Each structure stands twice: as structure tokens, then as C-alpha cells.
Amino acid sequence: MSQQSIYLQFRVAPKKNFTRTTGSETVAIELPLQHVAGWKLRDPGRYLTDEEIAIELTQGVAIAAGDRFVVLSHDPLKEQEIHSARFLPERLPVYG
């Protein structure tokens, strides 16, 4: 993790039969640490680690991003279509 951002990667595994996947779909997210600090100020009664807060803040982003390239259910977290958050030591390279 850098000092200014946390990098997470979620696996995307849609349950729908008509969605073609390779089995290795992932979504990577860069979360500025200031968002974690802001969450702690807004919700001081919940005692979560920075990593737990980062997962909570980025799950919705992972769903929105994953839904752009595969068809997800109406509740992808409950259906475990977006899962296995993994913390990355640094930002992934961007190819384009």
C-alpha cells in the first residue's frame, strides 16, 4: 500500500448462464486514504480496521465496474458475484 492510497482487487463471478466469462475477471480500485479517514469521522461508533473500511467503501464501486462488462444479479454481494477482496501492494499497470 502506498501512503496516499489503498489498492484493492475484487473477483467478479457472475451467476447468470448467458454471461461469457473467462473465470479470471477482476476489478481493481484505488482508494485514497482520505476517504478512510473521512469515514472514521462520520461513523466514529463503528470500530473497523482501515482494511475493513476500504472494503466497505469500495464494494459498490466494484459492483458498478463489474456490471459494465458482465451481467450481475440484483444483489451481487449476497449472491457472491463480487467477492474475495485482496489488497495490492501497489497500483496495477494500466494498458490502453
All heavy atoms as an XYZ file, in Angstrom:
766
protein
N       0.841     -1.178      0.000
C       0.000      0.000      0.000
C       0.886      1.241      0.000
O       1.874      1.284      0.702
C      -0.881      0.029      1.232
C      -1.973     -0.994      1.242
S      -2.982     -0.802      2.705
C      -3.153     -2.506      3.156
N       0.493      2.197     -0.782
C       1.232      3.452     -0.748
C       0.746      4.249      0.452
O      -0.197      3.879      1.121
C       1.004      4.230     -2.037
O      -0.212      4.919     -1.993
N       1.385      5.355      0.704
C       0.986      6.161      1.845
C      -0.236      7.007      1.551
O      -0.843      7.530      2.459
C       2.140      7.037      2.278
C       3.289      6.227      2.858
C       4.332      7.122      3.469
O       4.376      8.319      3.234
N       5.195      6.544      4.271
N      -0.606      7.139      0.289
C      -1.729      8.000     -0.050
C      -2.952      7.238     -0.523
O      -4.046      7.769     -0.544
C      -1.303      8.995     -1.127
C      -0.234      9.930     -0.643
C       0.235     10.880     -1.724
O      -0.139     10.748     -2.883
N       1.056     11.831     -1.364
N      -2.787      5.991     -0.904
C      -3.917      5.207     -1.431
C      -3.817      3.760     -0.994
O      -2.738      3.265     -0.663
C      -3.932      5.243     -2.962
O      -4.180      6.540     -3.431
N      -4.968      3.110     -0.990
C      -5.072      1.671     -0.790
C      -5.545      1.095     -2.114
O      -6.431      1.654     -2.762
C      -6.086      1.337      0.325
C      -5.615      1.898      1.663
C      -6.303     -0.162      0.420
C      -6.624      1.708      2.785
N      -4.972     -0.021     -2.516
C      -5.336     -0.663     -3.781
C      -5.985     -2.004     -3.477
O      -5.414     -2.823     -2.753
C      -4.103     -0.853     -4.665
C      -3.390      0.449     -4.919
C      -2.298      0.826     -4.156
C      -3.845      1.323     -5.896
C      -1.660      2.038     -4.366
C      -3.211      2.537     -6.113
C      -2.128      2.883     -5.347
O      -1.507      4.089     -5.558
N      -7.185     -2.202     -4.016
C      -7.922     -3.438     -3.798
C      -8.273     -4.071     -5.125
O      -8.446     -3.376     -6.131
C      -9.240     -3.165     -3.058
C      -9.143     -2.632     -1.655
C      -9.277     -1.141     -1.669
C     -10.221     -3.251     -0.819
N      -8.433     -5.381     -5.094
C      -8.857     -6.116     -6.279
C      -9.942     -7.093     -5.855
O      -9.767     -7.845     -4.891
C      -7.666     -6.860     -6.881
C      -7.958     -7.528     -8.193
C      -6.694     -8.124     -8.782
O      -5.867     -8.682     -8.084
N      -6.548     -7.996    -10.082
N     -11.077     -7.056     -6.557
C     -12.202     -7.946     -6.281
C     -12.355     -8.939     -7.429
O     -12.188     -8.583     -8.592
C     -13.517     -7.146     -6.191
C     -13.632     -6.279     -4.979
C     -13.135     -4.989     -4.983
C     -14.254     -6.735     -3.836
C     -13.255     -4.168     -3.873
C     -14.385     -5.926     -2.722
C     -13.883     -4.645     -2.742
N     -12.701    -10.171     -7.099
C     -13.036    -11.143     -8.141
C     -14.493    -10.935     -8.545
O     -15.341    -10.634     -7.717
C     -12.853    -12.576     -7.636
C     -11.399    -12.927     -7.472
C     -11.049    -14.383     -7.473
N     -11.966    -15.376     -7.931
C     -12.124    -15.756     -9.215
N     -11.415    -15.181    -10.161
N     -12.970    -16.696     -9.536
N     -14.766    -11.117     -9.828
C     -16.110    -10.974    -10.374
C     -16.505    -12.326    -10.958
O     -15.848    -12.843    -11.850
C     -16.149     -9.890    -11.484
C     -17.545     -9.758    -12.049
C     -15.659     -8.558    -10.944
N     -17.576    -12.912    -10.414
C     -18.026    -14.231    -10.859
C     -19.544    -14.220    -11.021
O     -20.278    -14.586    -10.109
C     -17.608    -15.295     -9.851
N     -20.046    -13.786    -12.185
C     -21.493    -13.700    -12.385
C     -22.150    -15.076    -12.363
O     -21.549    -16.063    -12.788
C     -21.634    -13.045    -13.754
C     -20.338    -13.283    -14.432
C     -19.300    -13.398    -13.363
N     -23.371    -15.132    -11.845
C     -24.119    -16.389    -11.747
C     -24.979    -16.655    -12.978
O     -25.437    -17.758    -13.182
C     -25.029    -16.376    -10.509
C     -24.306    -16.125     -9.213
C     -23.496    -17.309     -8.809
C     -22.887    -17.021     -7.437
N     -21.884    -17.939     -7.054
N     -25.213    -15.638    -13.780
C     -26.084    -15.794    -14.955
C     -25.431    -16.715    -15.978
O     -24.240    -16.622    -16.242
C     -26.348    -14.432    -15.603
C     -26.882    -13.399    -14.651
C     -28.345    -13.354    -14.704
C     -28.784    -12.174    -13.828
N     -30.096    -12.187    -13.444
N     -26.219    -17.573    -16.586
C     -25.699    -18.539    -17.564
C     -25.282    -17.890    -18.873
O     -24.391    -18.389    -19.545
C     -26.745    -19.615    -17.853
C     -26.949    -20.523    -16.665
O     -26.088    -20.616    -15.803
N     -28.075    -21.183    -16.617
N     -25.948    -16.811    -19.273
C     -25.673    -16.229    -20.584
C     -24.516    -15.230    -20.577
O     -24.197    -14.641    -21.584
C     -26.918    -15.577    -21.179
C     -27.569    -14.571    -20.268
C     -27.141    -13.251    -20.233
C     -28.616    -14.952    -19.450
C     -27.727    -12.335    -19.393
C     -29.212    -14.023    -18.612
C     -28.770    -12.726    -18.584
N     -23.863    -15.075    -19.460
C     -22.700    -14.197    -19.388
C     -21.452    -15.019    -19.679
O     -21.188    -16.006    -19.018
C     -22.581    -13.553    -17.994
O     -23.736    -12.771    -17.755
C     -21.359    -12.677    -17.892
N     -20.699    -14.616    -20.670
C     -19.460    -15.319    -21.001
C     -18.318    -14.737    -20.181
O     -18.042    -13.544    -20.233
C     -19.148    -15.171    -22.482
C     -20.136    -15.872    -23.343
C     -19.731    -15.747    -24.783
N     -20.777    -16.325    -25.605
C     -20.852    -16.177    -26.896
N     -19.951    -15.459    -27.529
N     -21.817    -16.739    -27.575
N     -17.670    -15.592    -19.439
C     -16.529    -15.157    -18.643
C     -15.369    -16.116    -18.841
O     -15.554    -17.258    -19.254
C     -16.883    -15.103    -17.146
O     -17.220    -16.422    -16.702
C     -18.043    -14.169    -16.871
N     -14.194    -15.651    -18.523
C     -13.010    -16.495    -18.616
C     -12.661    -17.106    -17.270
O     -11.809    -17.970    -17.189
C     -11.796    -15.681    -19.102
O     -11.503    -14.691    -18.124
C     -12.066    -15.034    -20.438
N     -13.310    -16.643    -16.216
C     -13.007    -17.125    -14.880
C     -11.954    -16.299    -14.158
O     -11.652    -16.550    -13.005
N     -11.408    -15.323    -14.844
C     -10.374    -14.506    -14.214
C     -10.742    -13.027    -14.213
O      -9.869    -12.169    -14.183
C      -9.042    -14.703    -14.933
O      -9.158    -14.294    -16.281
N     -12.013    -12.715    -14.242
C     -12.444    -11.313    -14.236
C     -12.199    -10.706    -12.853
O     -12.574    -11.289    -11.832
C     -13.923    -11.179    -14.589
C     -14.241    -11.378    -16.042
C     -14.193    -12.840    -16.481
O     -14.351    -13.728    -15.654
O     -13.992    -13.065    -17.675
N     -11.580     -9.557    -12.843
C     -11.332     -8.836    -11.600
C     -11.554     -7.351    -11.825
O     -11.521     -6.868    -12.955
C      -9.891     -9.048    -11.084
O      -8.977     -8.574    -12.055
C      -9.611    -10.509    -10.768
N     -11.780     -6.664    -10.741
C     -11.901     -5.211    -10.746
C     -10.889     -4.684     -9.743
O     -10.860     -5.131     -8.592
C     -13.330     -4.774    -10.339
C     -13.406     -3.277    -10.162
C     -14.356     -5.256    -11.337
N     -10.044     -3.781    -10.166
C      -9.060     -3.164     -9.276
C      -9.487     -1.725     -8.990
O      -9.935     -1.013     -9.885
C      -7.676     -3.188     -9.903
N      -9.337     -1.317     -7.738
C      -9.787      0.006     -7.305
C      -8.689      0.679     -6.491
O      -8.076      0.051     -5.629
C     -11.066     -0.112     -6.450
C     -12.180     -0.758     -7.269
C     -11.489      1.257     -5.912
C     -13.374     -1.176     -6.460
N      -8.466      1.943     -6.772
C      -7.540      2.771     -5.984
C      -8.384      3.658     -5.084
O      -9.209      4.442     -5.560
C      -6.677      3.618     -6.914
C      -5.716      4.513     -6.192
C      -4.837      5.320     -7.139
O      -4.869      5.092     -8.362
O      -4.111      6.200     -6.637
N      -8.189      3.527     -3.787
C      -8.961      4.295     -2.813
C      -8.028      5.239     -2.059
O      -7.126      4.782     -1.339
C      -9.652      3.350     -1.819
C     -10.451      4.021     -0.711
C     -11.702      4.703     -1.272
C     -10.824      3.009      0.361
N      -8.209      6.547     -2.201
C      -7.395      7.485     -1.424
C      -7.637      7.291      0.076
O      -8.783      7.112      0.512
C      -7.882      8.855     -1.882
C      -8.493      8.611     -3.228
C      -9.087      7.231     -3.141
N      -6.583      7.313      0.854
C      -6.703      7.122      2.300
C      -7.550      8.196      2.970
O      -8.116      7.960      4.032
C      -5.313      7.074      2.942
C      -4.571      5.753      2.775
C      -3.165      5.860      3.336
C      -5.319      4.618      3.438
N      -7.663      9.364      2.350
C      -8.505     10.421      2.938
C      -9.966      9.987      3.025
O     -10.697     10.438      3.899
C      -8.374     11.721      2.157
C      -8.949     11.660      0.754
C      -8.607     12.890     -0.054
O      -7.582     13.505      0.143
N      -9.465     13.236     -0.976
N     -10.399      9.075      2.148
C     -11.773      8.564      2.231
C     -11.952      7.684      3.461
O     -13.011      7.701      4.099
C     -12.150      7.807      0.968
C     -12.239      8.672     -0.241
N     -13.110      9.736     -0.352
C     -11.562      8.639     -1.404
C     -12.968     10.325     -1.518
N     -12.025      9.681     -2.177
N     -10.938      6.907      3.796
C     -10.982      6.081      5.008
C     -11.032      6.979      6.239
O     -11.840      6.768      7.145
C      -9.773      5.122      5.062
C      -9.729      4.384      6.396
C      -9.817      4.135      3.896
N     -10.200      8.011      6.261
C     -10.189      8.948      7.388
C     -11.536      9.661      7.517
O     -12.053      9.829      8.625
C      -9.064      9.961      7.215
N     -12.114     10.057      6.390
C     -13.423     10.712      6.413
C     -14.509      9.792      6.929
O     -15.395     10.213      7.684
N     -14.454      8.518      6.563
C     -15.440      7.537      7.044
C     -15.354      7.427      8.563
O     -16.379      7.361      9.236
C     -15.180      6.187      6.377
C     -16.204      5.152      6.700
C     -17.303      4.829      5.944
C     -16.257      4.301      7.848
N     -18.013      3.833      6.556
C     -17.390      3.496      7.726
C     -15.449      4.147      8.959
C     -17.734      2.543      8.679
C     -15.803      3.201      9.917
C     -16.928      2.414      9.770
N     -14.127      7.401      9.106
C     -13.947      7.289     10.557
C     -14.548      8.494     11.288
O     -15.103      8.347     12.373
C     -12.463      7.183     10.899
C     -11.853      5.849     10.535
C     -10.367      5.871     10.880
C      -9.698      4.566     10.581
N      -8.261      4.600     10.902
N     -14.432      9.675     10.687
C     -15.004     10.869     11.300
C     -16.527     10.846     11.262
O     -17.184     11.296     12.192
C     -14.491     12.128     10.598
C     -13.020     12.461     10.810
C     -12.603     13.637      9.925
C     -12.754     12.778     12.282
N     -17.101     10.354     10.172
C     -18.555     10.317     10.018
C     -19.202      9.201     10.825
O     -20.387      9.283     11.154
C     -18.930     10.147      8.546
C     -18.733     11.389      7.713
C     -19.303     11.232      6.323
N     -18.748     10.097      5.611
C     -17.604     10.087      4.925
N     -16.875     11.184      4.875
N     -17.189      9.009      4.312
N     -18.466      8.133     11.115
C     -19.046      6.975     11.799
C     -18.115      6.495     12.913
O     -17.601      5.379     12.871
C     -19.284      5.859     10.779
C     -20.425      4.950     11.157
O     -20.851      4.992     12.325
O     -20.875      4.195     10.291
N     -17.889      7.342     13.931
C     -16.899      7.003     14.959
C     -17.314      5.849     15.877
O     -16.480      5.275     16.558
C     -16.760      8.302     15.758
C     -18.052      8.998     15.570
C     -18.527      8.625     14.189
N     -18.572      5.490     15.897
C     -19.052      4.430     16.775
C     -18.744      3.024     16.277
O     -18.860      2.058     17.028
N     -18.352      2.900     15.018
C     -18.027      1.576     14.479
C     -16.520      1.395     14.499
O     -15.780      2.232     13.999
C     -18.563      1.439     13.056
C     -20.086      1.413     13.031
C     -20.627      1.250     11.662
N     -20.270     -0.044     11.089
C     -20.406     -0.342      9.813
N     -20.883      0.551      8.979
N     -20.077     -1.524      9.357
N     -16.080      0.318     15.058
C     -14.650      0.072     15.204
C     -14.194     -0.938     14.162
O     -14.216     -2.138     14.388
C     -14.338     -0.403     16.624
C     -14.761      0.613     17.655
C     -15.916      0.439     18.400
C     -14.018      1.768     17.843
C     -16.309      1.390     19.320
C     -14.405      2.727     18.767
C     -15.551      2.528     19.499
O     -15.940      3.472     20.409
N     -13.819     -0.417     13.010
C     -13.337     -1.256     11.917
C     -11.890     -0.892     11.603
O     -11.468      0.244     11.813
C     -14.187     -1.040     10.664
C     -15.680     -1.365     10.755
C     -16.377     -1.025      9.447
C     -15.898     -2.821     11.097
N     -11.156     -1.849     11.082
C      -9.788     -1.563     10.640
C      -9.841     -0.748      9.350
O     -10.877     -0.694      8.678
C      -9.009     -2.862     10.379
O      -9.608     -3.536      9.269
C      -8.996     -3.758     11.605
N      -8.726     -0.164      8.993
C      -8.657      0.586      7.734
C      -8.992     -0.323      6.550
O      -9.654      0.098      5.605
C      -7.272      1.192      7.533
C      -7.006      2.376      8.452
O      -7.919      2.790      9.199
O      -5.871      2.888      8.416
N      -8.559     -1.569      6.609
C      -8.828     -2.512      5.525
C     -10.326     -2.826      5.423
O     -10.884     -2.887      4.334
C      -8.018     -3.800      5.718
C      -6.539     -3.627      5.459
C      -5.778     -3.014      6.639
O      -6.344     -2.884      7.745
O      -4.609     -2.647      6.436
N     -10.978     -3.015      6.563
C     -12.423     -3.290      6.554
C     -13.199     -2.087      6.019
O     -14.158     -2.246      5.258
C     -12.900     -3.646      7.963
C     -12.394     -4.990      8.447
C     -12.647     -5.217      9.929
O     -12.602     -4.249     10.722
O     -12.874     -6.381     10.295
N     -12.784     -0.901      6.400
C     -13.424      0.317      5.902
C     -13.217      0.428      4.396
O     -14.150      0.748      3.650
C     -12.881      1.564      6.619
C     -13.281      1.536      8.098
C     -13.377      2.844      5.953
C     -12.552      2.552      8.960
N     -12.014      0.144      3.931
C     -11.716      0.220      2.496
C     -12.607     -0.743      1.711
O     -13.141     -0.389      0.661
C     -10.247     -0.093      2.244
N     -12.794     -1.946      2.216
C     -13.674     -2.911      1.540
C     -15.095     -2.372      1.505
O     -15.762     -2.408      0.468
C     -13.604     -4.282      2.220
C     -12.235     -4.923      1.968
C     -14.727     -5.189      1.725
C     -11.976     -6.174      2.781
N     -15.562     -1.871      2.631
C     -16.919     -1.330      2.698
C     -17.123     -0.179      1.716
O     -18.144     -0.075      1.046
C     -17.221     -0.877      4.126
C     -18.647     -0.466      4.296
C     -19.200     -0.848      5.651
O     -18.816     -1.878      6.195
O     -20.039     -0.082      6.127
N     -16.122      0.694      1.610
C     -16.228      1.841      0.715
C     -16.147      1.461     -0.761
O     -16.697      2.161     -1.610
C     -15.118      2.856      1.030
C     -15.253      3.621      2.338
C     -13.992      4.435      2.604
C     -16.472      4.522      2.312
N     -15.458      0.392     -1.082
C     -15.216      0.069     -2.491
C     -16.121     -1.017     -3.068
O     -16.125     -1.212     -4.278
C     -13.747     -0.344     -2.709
O     -13.435     -1.452     -1.861
C     -12.809      0.815     -2.429
N     -16.886     -1.704     -2.254
C     -17.752     -2.759     -2.790
C     -18.739     -2.225     -3.823
O     -18.938     -2.845     -4.867
C     -18.516     -3.464     -1.663
C     -17.659     -4.428     -0.896
C     -18.397     -5.075      0.255
O     -19.382     -4.547      0.773
N     -17.910     -6.223      0.682
N     -19.336     -1.098     -3.562
C     -20.279     -0.511     -4.518
C     -19.615     -0.129     -5.827
O     -20.184     -0.299     -6.911
N     -18.393      0.362     -5.745
C     -17.634      0.712     -6.945
C     -17.312     -0.550     -7.735
O     -17.422     -0.581     -8.964
C     -16.341      1.471     -6.574
C     -15.509      1.756     -7.803
C     -16.675      2.751     -5.825
N     -16.931     -1.615     -7.035
C     -16.631     -2.890     -7.696
C     -17.864     -3.444     -8.401
O     -17.771     -3.960     -9.520
C     -16.100     -3.895     -6.679
N     -19.022     -3.314     -7.787
C     -20.268     -3.771     -8.407
C     -20.552     -2.975     -9.673
O     -20.849     -3.540    -10.727
C     -21.445     -3.663     -7.411
C     -21.272     -4.685     -6.296
C     -22.780     -3.842     -8.122
C     -22.195     -4.467     -5.119
N     -20.466     -1.657     -9.577
C     -20.737     -0.806    -10.743
C     -19.763     -1.090    -11.875
O     -20.153     -1.176    -13.044
C     -20.673      0.670    -10.343
N     -18.491     -1.268    -11.545
C     -17.494     -1.548    -12.578
C     -17.694     -2.933    -13.170
O     -17.633     -3.115    -14.392
C     -16.092     -1.419    -11.997
N     -17.929     -3.928    -12.333
C     -18.144     -5.290    -12.822
C     -19.359     -5.399    -13.705
O     -19.370     -6.137    -14.700
N     -20.403     -4.660    -13.371
C     -21.651     -4.695    -14.138
C     -21.487     -4.075    -15.525
O     -22.331     -4.230    -16.384
C     -22.750     -3.977    -13.357
C     -24.141     -4.445    -13.744
O     -24.284     -5.625    -14.122
O     -25.079     -3.636    -13.658
N     -20.380     -3.377    -15.745
C     -20.121     -2.787    -17.064
C     -19.653     -3.833    -18.073
O     -19.771     -3.632    -19.257
C     -19.074     -1.680    -16.964
C     -19.391     -0.597    -15.961
C     -20.182      0.520    -16.446
N     -19.429      1.311    -17.396
C     -20.010      2.117    -18.249
N     -21.301      2.230    -18.265
N     -19.288      2.802    -19.089
N     -19.052     -4.940    -17.599
C     -18.541     -5.930    -18.553
C     -19.171     -7.309    -18.424
O     -18.961     -8.163    -19.271
C     -17.009     -6.015    -18.516
C     -16.405     -6.462    -17.218
C     -16.188     -7.803    -16.964
C     -16.006     -5.541    -16.268
C     -15.606     -8.218    -15.780
C     -15.421     -5.947    -15.088
C     -15.223     -7.285    -14.846
N     -19.951     -7.570    -17.374
C     -20.715     -8.817    -17.251
C     -22.078     -8.484    -16.657
O     -22.264     -7.412    -16.088
C     -19.999     -9.868    -16.361
C     -18.710    -10.347    -16.988
C     -19.769     -9.338    -14.973
N     -23.023     -9.400    -16.784
C     -24.360     -9.197    -16.220
C     -24.374     -9.746    -14.799
O     -24.128    -10.933    -14.589
C     -25.431     -9.904    -17.082
C     -26.802     -9.731    -16.458
C     -25.405     -9.367    -18.494
N     -24.636     -8.863    -13.837
C     -24.700     -9.263    -12.439
C     -26.152     -9.317    -11.976
O     -27.026     -8.695    -12.569
C     -23.923     -8.276    -11.567
C     -22.421     -8.160    -11.852
C     -21.815     -7.043    -11.018
C     -21.715     -9.475    -11.599
N     -26.396    -10.044    -10.901
C     -27.741    -10.125    -10.324
C     -28.092     -8.799     -9.651
O     -27.279     -7.871     -9.605
C     -27.801    -11.272     -9.308
O     -27.012    -10.954     -8.184
N     -29.288     -8.729     -9.080
C     -29.717     -7.507     -8.396
C     -29.016     -7.328     -7.050
O     -29.000     -6.230     -6.500
C     -31.228     -7.501     -8.188
C     -31.979     -7.355     -9.467
N     -31.967     -6.198    -10.210
C     -32.739     -8.226    -10.160
C     -32.690     -6.348    -11.298
N     -33.172     -7.581    -11.295
N     -28.449     -8.403     -6.505
C     -27.729     -8.315     -5.227
C     -26.425     -9.090     -5.321
O     -26.287    -10.185     -4.782
C     -28.604     -8.865     -4.104
C     -28.096     -8.489     -2.733
O     -26.997     -7.902     -2.638
O     -28.791     -8.782     -1.746
N     -25.436     -8.531     -6.041
C     -24.197     -9.272     -6.299
C     -23.377     -9.613     -5.056
O     -22.639    -10.590     -5.068
C     -23.410     -8.373     -7.241
C     -24.087     -7.069     -7.226
C     -25.449     -7.240     -6.693
N     -23.506     -8.851     -3.976
C     -22.773     -9.204     -2.761
C     -23.390    -10.435     -2.104
O     -22.686    -11.365     -1.712
C     -22.741     -8.042     -1.773
C     -21.929     -6.833     -2.207
C     -22.047     -5.710     -1.184
C     -20.479     -7.212     -2.409
N     -24.711    -10.449     -2.000
C     -25.398    -11.597     -1.409
C     -25.195    -12.856     -2.260
O     -25.012    -13.942     -1.733
C     -26.887    -11.287     -1.270
C     -27.671    -12.380     -0.594
C     -29.125    -11.999     -0.431
C     -29.894    -13.126      0.211
N     -31.323    -12.807      0.294
N     -25.213    -12.692     -3.568
C     -25.023    -13.827     -4.477
C     -23.540    -14.184     -4.636
O     -23.201    -15.103     -5.368
C     -25.619    -13.497     -5.849
C     -27.111    -13.280     -5.846
C     -27.883    -14.553     -5.544
O     -27.404    -15.654     -5.888
O     -28.967    -14.444     -4.938
N     -22.679    -13.450     -3.997
C     -21.225    -13.640     -4.045
C     -20.670    -13.572     -5.467
O     -19.770    -14.314     -5.842
C     -20.842    -14.954     -3.367
C     -21.161    -14.947     -1.899
C     -20.724    -16.212     -1.198
O     -20.419    -17.216     -1.810
N     -20.703    -16.155      0.113
N     -21.220    -12.649     -6.240
C     -20.697    -12.406     -7.582
C     -19.504    -11.444     -7.535
O     -18.657    -11.468     -8.411
C     -21.793    -11.839     -8.482
C     -22.903    -12.834     -8.742
C     -24.026    -12.233     -9.551
O     -24.505    -11.138     -9.192
O     -24.412    -12.858    -10.545
N     -19.483    -10.608     -6.535
C     -18.335     -9.734     -6.257
C     -17.793    -10.211     -4.907
O     -18.500    -10.180     -3.909
C     -18.753     -8.252     -6.161
C     -19.404     -7.772     -7.449
C     -17.583     -7.377     -5.762
C     -18.465     -7.604     -8.617
N     -16.554    -10.686     -4.897
C     -16.045    -11.279     -3.658
C     -14.518    -11.271     -3.640
O     -13.878    -10.816     -4.588
C     -16.563    -12.708     -3.506
C     -16.174    -13.622     -4.627
N     -15.032    -14.365     -4.607
C     -16.772    -13.884     -5.821
C     -14.934    -15.056     -5.721
N     -15.979    -14.780     -6.487
N     -13.971    -11.812     -2.576
C     -12.538    -12.020     -2.397
C     -11.717    -10.755     -2.586
O     -10.807    -10.695     -3.407
C     -12.027    -13.110     -3.350
O     -12.727    -14.300     -3.162
N     -12.051     -9.740     -1.804
C     -11.258     -8.514     -1.855
C      -9.828     -8.847     -1.443
O      -9.594     -9.520     -0.452
C     -11.836     -7.460     -0.925
N      -8.907     -8.374     -2.242
C      -7.489     -8.622     -1.991
C      -6.773     -7.279     -2.044
O      -7.009     -6.475     -2.942
C      -6.951     -9.556     -3.075
C      -5.523     -9.959     -2.905
C      -5.174    -11.039     -3.910
N      -5.049    -10.479     -5.241
C      -3.913    -10.427     -5.921
N      -2.813    -10.905     -5.418
N      -3.880     -9.898     -7.120
N      -5.900     -7.044     -1.086
C      -5.147     -5.794     -1.053
C      -3.876     -5.961     -1.870
O      -3.177     -6.964     -1.753
C      -4.846     -5.386      0.384
C      -6.086     -4.967      1.109
C      -6.864     -5.905      1.766
C      -6.498     -3.653      1.087
C      -8.027     -5.527      2.405
C      -7.662     -3.264      1.721
C      -8.427     -4.208      2.371
N      -3.609     -4.977     -2.695
C      -2.433     -4.998     -3.557
C      -1.371     -4.076     -2.983
O      -1.700     -3.013     -2.439
C      -2.809     -4.550     -4.967
C      -3.942     -5.337     -5.643
C      -4.341     -4.675     -6.946
C      -3.514     -6.775     -5.879
N      -0.100     -4.436     -3.118
C       0.952     -3.589     -2.556
C       1.167     -2.289     -3.325
O       1.694     -1.325     -2.784
C       2.197     -4.470     -2.640
C       1.901     -5.450     -3.722
C       0.408     -5.657     -3.709
N       0.762     -2.269     -4.584
C       0.947     -1.071     -5.402
C      -0.105     -1.046     -6.511
O      -0.819     -2.017     -6.732
C       2.337     -1.038     -6.020
C       2.630     -2.227     -6.897
C       4.082     -2.265     -7.354
O       4.946     -1.717     -6.667
O       4.332     -2.848     -8.401
N      -0.168      0.078     -7.168
C      -1.127      0.250     -8.260
C      -0.770     -0.677     -9.418
O       0.399     -0.840     -9.770
C      -1.079      1.702     -8.733
C      -2.085      2.016     -9.781
C      -2.017      3.468    -10.148
N      -3.075      3.735    -11.101
C      -3.231      4.883    -11.711
N      -2.418      5.881    -11.455
N      -4.207      5.050    -12.547
N      -1.795     -1.288    -10.017
C      -1.586     -2.133    -11.176
C      -1.284     -1.277    -12.389
O      -1.773     -0.150    -12.497
C      -2.838     -2.973    -11.461
C      -3.181     -4.048    -10.431
C      -4.524     -4.686    -10.784
C      -2.107     -5.095    -10.364
N      -0.500     -1.790    -13.335
C      -0.250     -1.027    -14.561
C      -1.523     -0.883    -15.370
O      -2.374     -1.768    -15.375
C       0.793     -1.850    -15.292
C       0.728     -3.203    -14.701
C       0.180     -3.065    -13.310
N      -1.654      0.236    -16.057
C      -2.817      0.494    -16.912
C      -2.360      0.421    -18.356
O      -1.437      1.120    -18.763
C      -3.433      1.878    -16.602
C      -4.597      2.158    -17.527
C      -3.854      1.957    -15.148
N      -3.018     -0.439    -19.107
C      -2.685     -0.595    -20.531
C      -3.800      0.024    -21.348
O      -4.956     -0.098    -21.024
C      -2.528     -2.064    -20.902
C      -1.499     -2.761    -20.054
C      -1.861     -3.601    -19.006
C      -0.149     -2.559    -20.296
C      -0.920     -4.232    -18.242
C       0.813     -3.198    -19.520
C       0.419     -4.036    -18.497
O       1.360     -4.644    -17.734
N      -3.475      0.647    -22.409
C      -4.547      1.229    -23.175
C      -4.111      1.650    -24.464
O      -4.072      2.040    -25.419
